[in-house]
Amino acid sequence: MKVKVKKIEGLKLAGQSASNHSIVLDTKKHVGGFESAPSPMEYLLMALGGCTLMDVISILDKMKVNYYDIEVEVEGKRRNEHPKYFEEVILNYILKGNNIEIDKLEKAINLSLDKYCSVSNNLKPKTKISYNIKIIKGE
C-alpha cells in the first residue's frame, strides 16, 4: 500500500492514494493551518470507525441480523504530552431496528476489533479501545 501527501498551502495538505482517491488534511489556525478539513488524528478516528463498521455490517449481514440503520460514533482521548497519541478510544455503535439480538451484535463487534479490523489492531496495545451499544427500536 502506498500513498502520497503534498503541501497545498501552510499546513493544508492533499493526500492521494494509489487507487487514485484524494483527501485534504488540515489543522488549527494557531499552528499554521486553515481549519478547512479534518486533521490527521480526526482521519485516524474516521479510519477506525470505517474499518470496524464495515466489518460489523458484513458480519451482521452473514448472521442475517435484521436492522435498518447502523452507525458508529468514535471518541478519542489523547495524551497531554508529546507524542499525543490516543490513550483511549470509545466506539459507540448505534443500531436501529426491531428484535436485534444483542449477543450477535457483540460477537460481530468483538470479531471486528480483535481479529478483522486492521486499524484497531494497529492502535493496540498503546490505545485502550472499548465500546458501547445503543439499540433504537423502530421500523
Helices and strands as residue ranges (DSSP letters): E 3-9, E 12-17, E 22-25, G 29-31, H 40-62, E 69-78, E 86-96, H 102-111, I 112-116, H 118-123, E 128-136
